[in-house]
Amino acid sequence: MASRSYGQYCGVTTAVELIGERWALLIVRDLLVGPRRYTDLKQGLPKIPTNILSTRLKELQEGGVVRRVPLLHCGLVYELTPYGRELEPIVLALGRWGFAQMGDPAPDDVVTADSLTMALRTAFRTDAAADLPPADYELHVADVVLRVHVDPSGLRIAQLQPAGRPVDPRLGTQASVVDDPDLVFAAGPGIRRLISGELTPADAIDQEVLAVVAGDATLLERFAQTFSIPLSAGAQTLEDPLTTVV
């Protein structure tokens, strides 16, 4: 647990002391995708100092959130404990909440395989998927390539690039990659505007936010239905001046 205490007897206080230190929640985010070696975590969080990563991992282990275990063909890896995995709906909810204020990326902002995987899981709409036929997508964002399978039973994502991440079949995070995808497309960070509903798939193509590489381009409409975080009226007016109604 973090050495600093807020000195309050409260569940929120305890939660913040466990995962509220800088970088801790992003380590949890990446471990929600699957087990990771120390080097994988460092590559996925390129701006974290190595001493801070080591400290946060130690704190998360002491708090019962993370454990270090051997994994076949991978050696020792870090993974979330059952207690740590209970954070998944909280992390997804935080992602949806923060989505409204993301804005445009800074020049040095990066998209990693794990952050993009969790972004798709955050935007995934089980209700829409339940009413649509299955689909296989291959999504390219910079040097990240994901294979995304959607069917009424849910969502499965396989990270094709960068390769070499540990795979734990117990977690069910890897989709089987056998057949060719139904749609292959490339996108930049502006894909956020498609997910938010600010752009239609046709507009996204016209504005070069994304490009169809192969497959059935009409499936972009289905992708936009399945991965969606509409901006709420409250989020759209957060920058408005405060007004008082009497």
KATA-V659623 format. One record per pair of residues at least 6 apart in sequence whose ideal C-beta (glycine too) atoms are under 7 Angstrom apart, sorted by the first residue. I is the first residue (numbers start at 1). J is the second residue. Records with the same first field share a line. If there is no record, write none. Layout:
I: J + J
//
This chain:
1: 17 + 18 + 59 + 62 + 63
2: 17 + 21 + 59
5: 17
6: 13 + 16 + 17
18: 63 + 65
19: 25 + 28 + 65
21: 56 + 59
23: 45 + 48 + 52 + 56
24: 56 + 60
26: 45
27: 41 + 56 + 57 + 60
28: 65 + 80 + 84 + 87 + 91
29: 91 + 114 + 118
30: 36 + 41 + 44 + 114
31: 66 + 78 + 79 + 80
32: 80 + 88 + 91 + 118
33: 114 + 117 + 118 + 173
34: 165 + 166 + 167 + 168 + 171 + 173
35: 71 + 77 + 78 + 79 + 166 + 168
36: 77 + 78 + 166
37: 74 + 75 + 77 + 166
40: 165
41: 53 + 78
42: 48 + 50 + 53
44: 112 + 114
46: 110
57: 66 + 78
60: 66
61: 67 + 68
64: 81 + 83
65: 80 + 81 + 83 + 84
66: 78 + 80 + 81 + 84
67: 79 + 81
68: 76 + 78
69: 77 + 79
70: 76
71: 77 + 166 + 168
74: 166
77: 166
92: 121 + 122
95: 118 + 119 + 122
96: 122 + 229
99: 229
100: 231 + 232 + 235
101: 238
102: 192
105: 189
111: 141 + 142 + 144 + 189
112: 144
113: 144 + 159 + 162
116: 141 + 144 + 146
117: 146 + 157 + 159
120: 148 + 157 + 227
121: 155
123: 195 + 227 + 228 + 229
124: 155 + 226 + 227
125: 226 + 228
126: 154
128: 225 + 226
129: 150 + 151 + 152 + 226
130: 152
132: 222 + 225 + 226
134: 150 + 151
135: 150 + 182 + 219 + 222
136: 149 + 179 + 181 + 182
137: 148 + 181 + 182 + 183 + 223
138: 145 + 147 + 181 + 184
139: 146 + 148 + 185 + 187
140: 186
141: 187
143: 161 + 162
144: 161
145: 160 + 161
146: 157 + 158 + 159 + 160
147: 158 + 160 + 175 + 177 + 181
148: 157
149: 156 + 175
150: 226
156: 175
157: 173 + 175
158: 174 + 175 + 177
159: 165
167: 174
181: 215
182: 215 + 216 + 219
183: 215 + 216 + 219
184: 213 + 214 + 215
185: 210 + 211 + 212 + 213 + 220
186: 210 + 211 + 213
187: 209 + 210
188: 209
190: 209
191: 209 + 210
193: 199 + 209
194: 201 + 204 + 209 + 210 + 224
195: 227 + 228 + 229
196: 229 + 230 + 231
197: 228 + 230
199: 207 + 209
201: 220 + 221 + 224
204: 210
205: 211
//
